[in-house]
Amino acid sequence: MTVTPETNCASQIDPEDQTAIASHDWETDESLSETIVSTVATLSGTEPDELDRLYDRVDPDSLETLFAPTGGTARRNAGRVSFRLAEYTVTVHASGTIVVTAAD
């Protein structure tokens, strides 16, 4: 999923309020980590490779394992993980929703 500033069913990015809500699509080849980095990069107006490395903040493989659909198809419905990336707090929900807000 490529995150764009426009509001659509997959993402909402508001640079003025420094918030973003994105939905990871488990049916694509893009990893959860790529969706997170793409969302933060779009919100911050930077290139993904200019951000802090995600794996310095959280283990990307563990995120995938923790939130990937169970049994290949059943989606998880509980749990979330929050961490800081760049100047943002990133919260990943079991549903695949990613919420990014300016860190305090």
C-alpha positions as CSV (number, residue, x, y, z in Angstrom):
1,M,0.0,0.0,0.0
2,T,1.3,3.4,-0.9
3,V,0.1,6.0,1.6
4,T,-0.9,9.3,0.1
5,P,-2.0,12.5,1.8
6,E,-5.5,12.2,0.3
7,T,-8.2,10.7,2.5
8,N,-9.4,7.3,1.3
9,C,-10.6,4.1,2.7
10,A,-7.1,2.8,3.4
11,S,-5.4,5.9,5.0
12,Q,-6.0,9.3,6.4
13,I,-3.1,11.6,6.7
14,D,-3.3,15.1,8.3
15,P,0.1,16.8,8.2
16,E,-1.4,19.9,9.9
17,D,-2.5,17.9,13.0
18,Q,0.5,15.5,12.6
19,T,-1.7,12.4,12.7
20,A,-2.2,9.5,10.3
21,I,-4.4,6.4,10.3
22,A,-3.5,3.7,7.9
23,S,-4.8,0.2,7.4
24,H,-2.3,-2.6,6.5
25,D,-3.6,-5.0,3.8
26,W,-2.5,-8.5,4.7
27,E,-3.4,-9.7,1.2
28,T,-0.5,-7.8,-0.5
29,D,3.2,-8.6,-0.6
30,E,4.0,-5.5,1.3
31,S,5.1,-6.1,4.9
32,L,3.6,-4.5,7.9
33,S,6.9,-2.8,8.5
34,E,6.8,-1.3,5.0
35,T,3.3,0.1,5.7
36,I,4.5,1.6,9.0
37,V,7.5,3.3,7.5
38,S,5.6,4.5,4.4
39,T,2.9,6.0,6.7
40,V,5.5,7.8,8.9
41,A,7.5,9.0,5.9
42,T,4.4,10.4,4.2
43,L,3.2,12.2,7.4
44,S,6.7,13.7,8.0
45,G,7.3,14.6,4.4
46,T,10.5,12.7,4.2
47,E,11.8,9.7,2.3
48,P,11.5,6.3,4.0
49,D,15.3,5.9,4.0
50,E,15.7,9.2,5.9
51,L,13.8,7.9,8.9
52,D,15.3,6.2,11.9
53,R,15.6,2.5,11.3
54,L,12.5,0.6,12.4
55,Y,14.5,-2.3,13.7
56,D,16.3,0.0,16.1
57,R,12.9,0.6,17.7
58,V,11.1,-2.7,17.4
59,D,11.7,-6.1,15.9
60,P,9.9,-6.1,12.5
61,D,9.7,-9.9,12.3
62,S,8.1,-10.0,15.7
63,L,5.5,-7.4,14.7
64,E,4.6,-9.5,11.6
65,T,4.3,-12.7,13.7
66,L,2.3,-11.0,16.5
67,F,-0.3,-9.4,14.2
68,A,-0.4,-11.6,11.0
69,P,-3.7,-13.4,10.5
70,T,-3.9,-16.7,12.3
71,G,-4.1,-19.9,10.3
72,G,-3.4,-17.9,7.2
73,T,-6.8,-16.3,7.0
74,A,-8.4,-15.6,10.4
75,R,-7.7,-12.0,11.5
76,R,-6.6,-11.2,15.0
77,N,-8.9,-8.9,16.9
78,A,-7.1,-7.9,20.1
79,G,-3.9,-6.3,21.1
80,R,-1.7,-3.4,20.2
81,V,1.9,-2.3,20.3
82,S,3.2,1.3,20.6
83,F,6.7,2.6,19.9
84,R,8.4,5.7,18.8
85,L,9.7,6.2,15.3
86,A,11.3,9.5,14.4
87,E,9.2,12.2,16.1
88,Y,6.1,10.1,16.2
89,T,4.3,7.6,18.3
90,V,3.2,4.6,16.3
91,T,0.5,2.3,17.5
92,V,-0.2,-0.9,15.6
93,H,-3.5,-2.6,16.4
94,A,-4.2,-6.3,15.8
95,S,-6.7,-5.3,13.2
96,G,-3.9,-3.9,11.0
97,T,-4.8,-0.3,11.8
98,I,-1.8,1.9,12.3
99,V,-2.2,5.2,14.1
100,V,0.7,7.7,14.0
101,T,0.7,10.8,16.1
102,A,3.3,13.4,17.0
103,A,5.2,12.3,20.1
104,D,4.9,14.3,23.3
